[in-house]
Amino acid sequence: MSSATQQRLEQLLQSLQPLQLDITDDSHLHAGHAGNTGGGHFTVYIVSEAFHGLSLIKRHRLVYQAAAELLPGSIHALSIHAKTPDELN
């Protein structure tokens, strides 16, 4: 079962109109590590036309902007895999 944070992240990322969106809660792998102030760790795999023509950094910025209300409080870290539909072939 997904957490409330994971569900909210999924809602926020809908603004990027993903064709595919998978979010994994990896928090259990990072519990107690230095610097973790209690927020969750998530891996985001997202495929969207919104990334077409954008560099990796700009793609990540779009994801961070969409998720801004959860950062840095509810989410401590995001691992982002952002692709366009063309990159799946």
DSSP file (Angstrom, degrees, kcal/mol; ACC not computed):
  #  RESIDUE AA STRUCTURE BP1 BP2  ACC     N-H-->O    O-->H-N    N-H-->O    O-->H-N    TCO  KAPPA ALPHA  PHI   PSI    X-CA   Y-CA   Z-CA
    1    1 A M              0   0    0      0, 0.0     2,-0.2     0, 0.0     0, 0.0   0.000 360.0 360.0 360.0 137.3    0.0    0.0    0.0
    2    2 A S        -     0   0    0      1,-0.1     2,-0.1     2,-0.0    22,-0.0  -0.483 360.0-114.4 -84.7 153.4    1.4    3.4   -0.9
    3    3 A S     >  -     0   0    0     -2,-0.2     4,-2.3     1,-0.1     5,-0.2  -0.298  26.5-108.5 -78.6 165.7    1.9    6.2    1.6
    4    4 A A  H  > S+     0   0    0      1,-0.2     4,-2.4     2,-0.2     5,-0.2   0.872 121.9  53.1 -61.1 -37.4   -0.1    9.5    1.6
    5    5 A T  H  > S+     0   0    0      2,-0.2     4,-2.6     1,-0.2    -1,-0.2   0.923 108.6  48.6 -64.5 -44.1    3.1   11.2    0.5
    6    6 A Q  H  > S+     0   0    0      1,-0.2     4,-2.2     2,-0.2    -2,-0.2   0.903 112.1  49.1 -63.3 -41.4    3.5    8.8   -2.5
    7    7 A Q  H  X S+     0   0    0     -4,-2.3     4,-2.0     2,-0.2    -1,-0.2   0.906 112.2  48.0 -64.7 -41.6   -0.1    9.3   -3.4
    8    8 A R  H  X S+     0   0    0     -4,-2.4     4,-2.7     2,-0.2    -2,-0.2   0.898 109.6  53.0 -66.8 -39.8    0.2   13.1   -3.3
    9    9 A L  H  X S+     0   0    0     -4,-2.6     4,-2.3     1,-0.2    -2,-0.2   0.918 108.3  50.9 -59.2 -43.8    3.4   13.0   -5.3
   10   10 A E  H  X S+     0   0    0     -4,-2.2     4,-0.6     1,-0.2    -1,-0.2   0.909 110.7  49.0 -61.0 -42.3    1.6   11.0   -8.0
   11   11 A Q  H >< S+     0   0    0     -4,-2.0     3,-0.9     1,-0.2     4,-0.3   0.930 111.8  48.5 -62.1 -46.1   -1.2   13.6   -8.0
   12   12 A L  H >< S+     0   0    0     -4,-2.7     3,-1.4     1,-0.2    -2,-0.2   0.873 106.7  55.8 -63.8 -38.0    1.3   16.5   -8.3
   13   13 A L  H >< S+     0   0    0     -4,-2.3     3,-1.8     1,-0.3    -1,-0.2   0.617  85.7  81.5 -74.0 -11.3    3.2   14.8  -11.2
   14   14 A Q  G X< S+     0   0    0     -3,-0.9     3,-2.1    -4,-0.6    -1,-0.3   0.748  75.5  75.1 -62.3 -21.6   -0.1   14.5  -13.2
   15   15 A S  G <  S+     0   0    0     -3,-1.4    -1,-0.3    -4,-0.3    -2,-0.2   0.726  89.9  57.1 -62.4 -20.3    0.6   18.1  -14.1
   16   16 A L  G <  S-     0   0    0     -3,-1.8    34,-0.5    -4,-0.1    -1,-0.3   0.361 108.8-128.9 -90.3   4.6    3.3   16.8  -16.5
   17   17 A Q    <   -     0   0    0     -3,-2.1    32,-0.5     1,-0.1    33,-0.2   0.928  32.0-156.1  47.8  59.1    0.7   14.6  -18.2
   18   18 A P        -     0   0    0      0, 0.0    30,-0.2     0, 0.0     3,-0.2  -0.353  24.9-159.6 -68.4 141.6    2.7   11.4  -17.9
   19   19 A L  S    S+     0   0    0     28,-3.1     2,-0.3     1,-0.4    29,-0.2   0.713  90.9  16.0 -83.4 -26.6    2.1    8.6  -20.3
   20   20 A Q  E    S+A   47   0A   0     27,-1.3    27,-2.5     2,-0.0    -1,-0.4  -0.986  70.0 176.5-145.7 137.6    3.7    6.3  -17.7
   21   21 A L  E     +A   46   0A   0     -2,-0.3     2,-0.4    25,-0.2    25,-0.2  -0.933   2.6 172.5-147.0 119.9    4.4    7.0  -14.1
   22   22 A D  E     -A   45   0A   0     23,-2.6    23,-2.9    -2,-0.3     2,-0.5  -0.996   7.8-172.5-127.8 126.9    5.8    4.6  -11.5
   23   23 A I  E     -A   44   0A   0     -2,-0.4     2,-0.5    21,-0.2    21,-0.2  -0.982   2.3-167.6-122.9 127.4    6.8    5.8   -8.0
   24   24 A T  E     -A   43   0A   0     19,-2.6    19,-2.5    -2,-0.5     2,-0.8  -0.952  18.4-137.4-116.2 131.3    8.6    3.6   -5.6
   25   25 A D  E     +A   42   0A   0     -2,-0.5     3,-0.3    17,-0.2    17,-0.2  -0.789  27.3 170.6 -87.2 110.2    8.9    4.4   -1.9
   26   26 A D    >   +     0   0    0     15,-2.5     3,-1.8    -2,-0.8     4,-0.5   0.177  39.3 116.7-102.9  14.4   12.5    3.5   -1.0
   27   27 A S  G >>  +     0   0    0     14,-0.7     3,-1.8     1,-0.3     4,-0.6   0.844  67.4  61.9 -55.6 -38.5   12.4    5.1    2.5
   28   28 A H  G 34 S+     0   0    0      1,-0.3     3,-0.3    -3,-0.3    -1,-0.3   0.755  99.1  57.4 -62.0 -23.0   13.0    1.8    4.2
   29   29 A L  G <4 S+     0   0    0     -3,-1.8    -1,-0.3     1,-0.2    -2,-0.2   0.635 113.4  38.4 -79.9 -13.6   16.4    1.5    2.5
   30   30 A H  T X4 S+     0   0    0     -3,-1.8     3,-2.0    -4,-0.5    -2,-0.2   0.302  77.0 141.2-121.5   7.1   17.6    4.9    3.9
   31   31 A A  T 3< S+     0   0    0     -4,-0.6    -3,-0.0    -3,-0.3     9,-0.0  -0.292  77.1   5.5 -57.9 128.8   16.2    4.9    7.5
   32   32 A G  T 3  S+     0   0    0      1,-0.2    -1,-0.3     4,-0.1     3,-0.1   0.459  88.8 144.2  82.1   1.3   18.6    6.4    9.9
   33   33 A H    X   -     0   0    0     -3,-2.0     3,-1.7     1,-0.1    -1,-0.2  -0.383  62.3 -83.2 -74.3 157.3   21.3    7.6    7.5
   34   34 A A  T 3  S+     0   0    0      1,-0.2    -1,-0.1    -2,-0.1     3,-0.1  -0.287 113.3  19.2 -59.3 135.5   23.1   10.8    8.1
   35   35 A G  T 3  S+     0   0    0      1,-0.3     2,-0.7    -3,-0.1    -1,-0.2   0.266  84.5 130.7  89.9 -11.8   21.3   13.9    7.0
   36   36 A N    <   -     0   0    0     -3,-1.7    -1,-0.3     1,-0.1    -4,-0.1  -0.667  35.4-172.5 -79.7 116.3   17.8   12.3    6.8
   37   37 A T        -     0   0    0     -2,-0.7    -1,-0.1    -3,-0.1    -3,-0.0   0.213  62.3 -80.2 -94.2  14.8   15.5   14.6    8.6
   38   38 A G  S    S+     0   0    0      1,-0.4    -2,-0.1    36,-0.0    38,-0.1   0.237  90.0 127.9 110.8 -13.6   12.6   12.2    8.4
   39   39 A G        -     0   0    0     33,-0.2    -1,-0.4    36,-0.1    36,-0.3  -0.332  60.5-100.6 -72.9 160.6   11.3   12.8    4.9
   40   40 A G  E     - b   0  75A   0     34,-2.8    36,-2.6    36,-0.1    37,-1.8  -0.309  20.0-132.0 -81.2 163.1   10.8    9.9    2.5
   41   41 A H  E     + b   0  77A   0     35,-0.2   -15,-2.5    34,-0.2   -14,-0.7  -0.965  31.0 179.6-113.1 128.8   13.0    8.7   -0.3
   42   42 A F  E     -Ab  25  78A   0     35,-2.3    37,-2.7    -2,-0.5     2,-0.5  -0.967  25.1-145.7-134.2 147.5   11.3    7.9   -3.6
   43   43 A T  E     -Ab  24  79A   0    -19,-2.5   -19,-2.6    -2,-0.4     2,-0.5  -0.962  20.0-162.5-108.8 127.9   12.2    6.8   -7.1
   44   44 A V  E     -Ab  23  80A   0     35,-3.4    37,-2.9    -2,-0.5     2,-0.6  -0.951  10.9-174.4-115.1 123.2   10.2    8.3   -9.9
   45   45 A Y  E     +Ab  22  81A   0    -23,-2.9   -23,-2.6    -2,-0.5     2,-0.4  -0.973  20.6 170.8-113.4 115.1   10.1    6.8  -13.4
   46   46 A I  E     -Ab  21  82A   0     35,-2.7    37,-2.6    -2,-0.6     2,-0.5  -0.987  23.7-165.6-134.8 134.6    8.1    9.1  -15.6
   47   47 A V  E     +Ab  20  83A   0    -27,-2.5   -28,-3.1    -2,-0.4   -27,-1.3  -0.980  28.0 151.9-117.7 123.6    7.5    9.2  -19.4
   48   48 A S    >   -     0   0    0     35,-2.4     3,-1.3    -2,-0.5     4,-0.1  -0.997  53.6-133.2-154.0 144.8    6.1   12.5  -20.8
   49   49 A E  G >  S+     0   0    0    -32,-0.5     3,-2.0    -2,-0.3   -32,-0.1   0.727 101.0  79.6 -64.5 -21.9    6.0   14.6  -23.9
   50   50 A A  G 3  S+     0   0    0    -34,-0.5    -1,-0.2     1,-0.3    34,-0.1   0.710  87.4  56.9 -60.0 -19.8    6.8   17.5  -21.6
   51   51 A F  G X  S+     0   0    0     -3,-1.3     3,-2.3    32,-0.2    -1,-0.3   0.504  75.3 128.3 -90.2  -5.2   10.5   16.4  -21.6
   52   52 A H  T <  S+     0   0    0     -3,-2.0     3,-0.1     1,-0.3    -3,-0.0  -0.299  82.8   3.2 -57.7 126.8   10.9   16.6  -25.4
   53   53 A G  T 3  S+     0   0    0      1,-0.2     2,-0.3    -2,-0.0    -1,-0.3   0.482 103.8 123.6  78.5   4.0   13.9   18.6  -26.3
   54   54 A L    <   -     0   0    0     -3,-2.3    -1,-0.2     1,-0.1    -3,-0.0  -0.749  60.7-120.8-101.4 145.7   15.0   19.2  -22.7
   55   55 A S     >  -     0   0    0     -2,-0.3     4,-2.1    -3,-0.1     5,-0.2  -0.250  35.7-101.4 -69.9 167.0   18.3   18.3  -21.1
   56   56 A L  H  > S+     0   0    0      1,-0.2     4,-2.4     2,-0.2     5,-0.2   0.903 123.4  51.9 -57.9 -43.5   18.4   16.0  -18.1
   57   57 A I  H  > S+     0   0    0      1,-0.2     4,-2.4     2,-0.2    -1,-0.2   0.912 109.4  48.7 -62.7 -42.8   18.8   18.9  -15.7
   58   58 A K  H  > S+     0   0    0      2,-0.2     4,-1.9     1,-0.2    -1,-0.2   0.857 110.0  52.4 -67.4 -34.1   15.7   20.7  -17.1
   59   59 A R  H  X S+     0   0    0     -4,-2.1     4,-1.9     2,-0.2    -2,-0.2   0.933 110.6  47.5 -63.7 -45.9   13.7   17.5  -16.9
   60   60 A H  H  X S+     0   0    0     -4,-2.4     4,-2.9     1,-0.2    -2,-0.2   0.891 108.5  55.3 -63.1 -39.5   14.6   17.0  -13.3
   61   61 A R  H  X S+     0   0    0     -4,-2.4     4,-2.8     1,-0.2    -1,-0.2   0.900 105.5  52.5 -60.7 -40.2   13.8   20.7  -12.6
   62   62 A L  H  X S+     0   0    0     -4,-1.9     4,-2.3     2,-0.2    -1,-0.2   0.917 111.1  46.7 -61.1 -43.0   10.3   20.1  -14.0
   63   63 A V  H  X S+     0   0    0     -4,-1.9     4,-1.9     2,-0.2    -2,-0.2   0.933 113.3  48.5 -65.3 -45.5    9.7   17.2  -11.7
   64   64 A Y  H  < S+     0   0    0     -4,-2.9     4,-0.3     1,-0.2    -2,-0.2   0.896 111.1  50.9 -62.0 -40.1   11.1   19.1   -8.7
   65   65 A Q  H >< S+     0   0    0     -4,-2.8     3,-1.1     1,-0.2     4,-0.2   0.919 110.4  49.0 -62.6 -43.3    8.8   22.1   -9.6
   66   66 A A  H 3< S+     0   0    0     -4,-2.3     3,-0.3     1,-0.2    -1,-0.2   0.856 117.8  40.8 -64.2 -34.2    5.8   19.8   -9.8
   67   67 A A  T >X S+     0   0    0     -4,-1.9     3,-2.4     1,-0.2     4,-0.6   0.294  80.4 119.2 -95.2   8.3    6.6   18.2   -6.4
   68   68 A A  G X4  +     0   0    0     -3,-1.1     3,-1.2    -4,-0.3    -1,-0.2   0.773  65.1  61.3 -51.8 -37.1    7.6   21.5   -4.7
   69   69 A E  G 34 S+     0   0    0     -3,-0.3    -1,-0.3     1,-0.3     5,-0.2   0.730 106.8  47.4 -66.1 -18.6    5.0   21.4   -2.0
   70   70 A L  G <4>S+     0   0    0     -3,-2.4     5,-2.5     3,-0.1     4,-0.5   0.543  92.4 123.9 -96.3  -8.9    6.5   18.1   -0.7
   71   71 A L  T <<5S-     0   0    0     -3,-1.2     5,-0.1    -4,-0.6     6,-0.0  -0.832  79.2  -7.8-105.3 139.6   10.1   19.2   -0.7
   72   72 A P  T   5S+     0   0    0      0, 0.0    -1,-0.3     0, 0.0   -33,-0.2  -0.943 131.4  52.9 -91.7   8.2   12.1   19.2    1.5
   73   73 A G  T   5S+     0   0    0      1,-0.1    -2,-0.2    -4,-0.1    -3,-0.1   0.999 120.4  19.6 -68.9 -71.2    9.6   18.3    4.3
   74   74 A S  T   5S+     0   0    0     -4,-0.5   -34,-2.8    -5,-0.2     2,-0.5   0.770 129.0  49.0 -75.1 -25.9    7.7   15.2    3.3
   75   75 A I  E   < +b   40   0A   0     -5,-2.5   -34,-0.2   -36,-0.3    -1,-0.1  -0.969  54.2 176.6-119.3 124.4   10.3   14.1    0.7
   76   76 A H  E    S+     0   0A   0    -36,-2.6     2,-0.3    -2,-0.5   -35,-0.2   0.806  72.5   9.0 -88.7 -37.0   14.0   14.0    1.6
   77   77 A A  E     -b   41   0A   0    -37,-1.8   -35,-2.3     2,-0.0     2,-0.4  -0.999  56.0-162.5-151.7 142.5   15.2   12.6   -1.7
   78   78 A L  E     -b   42   0A   0     -2,-0.3     2,-0.6   -37,-0.2   -35,-0.2  -0.990   6.9-159.2-123.4 133.2   14.0   11.8   -5.2
   79   79 A S  E     -b   43   0A   0    -37,-2.7   -35,-3.4    -2,-0.4     2,-0.5  -0.970  25.6-159.7-105.4 120.3   15.7    9.6   -7.7
   80   80 A I  E     -b   44   0A   0     -2,-0.6     2,-0.5   -37,-0.2   -35,-0.2  -0.880  25.2-179.8-115.0 130.3   14.3   10.7  -11.1
   81   81 A H  E     +b   45   0A   0    -37,-2.9   -35,-2.7    -2,-0.5     2,-0.5  -0.924  19.4 178.6-121.4 100.5   14.2    8.8  -14.4
   82   82 A A  E     +b   46   0A   0     -2,-0.5     2,-0.3   -37,-0.2   -35,-0.2  -0.919   5.5 165.0-114.6 121.3   12.5   11.1  -16.9
   83   83 A K  E     -b   47   0A   0    -37,-2.6   -35,-2.4    -2,-0.5   -32,-0.2  -0.892  32.6-125.8-132.3 159.0   12.1   10.0  -20.5
   84   84 A T    >   -     0   0    0     -2,-0.3     3,-0.9   -37,-0.2     4,-0.4  -0.648  37.2-108.5 -93.5 161.4   10.2   11.0  -23.6
   85   85 A P  G >  S+     0   0    0      0, 0.0     3,-1.5     0, 0.0     4,-0.4   0.869 119.1  59.8 -57.4 -36.0    8.0    8.4  -25.4
   86   86 A D  G >  S+     0   0    0      1,-0.3     3,-0.9     2,-0.2   -37,-0.0   0.797  96.4  61.1 -62.2 -29.0   10.6    8.4  -28.2
   87   87 A E  G <  S+     0   0    0     -3,-0.9    -1,-0.3     1,-0.2   -40,-0.0   0.548  90.9  69.0 -77.9  -6.7   13.3    7.3  -25.8
   88   88 A L  G <         0   0    0     -3,-1.5    -1,-0.2    -4,-0.4    -2,-0.2   0.697 360.0 360.0 -82.8 -19.2   11.5    4.1  -25.0
   89   89 A N    <         0   0    0     -3,-0.9    -1,-0.2    -4,-0.4    -2,-0.1   0.462 360.0 360.0 -84.9 360.0   12.0    2.6  -28.5
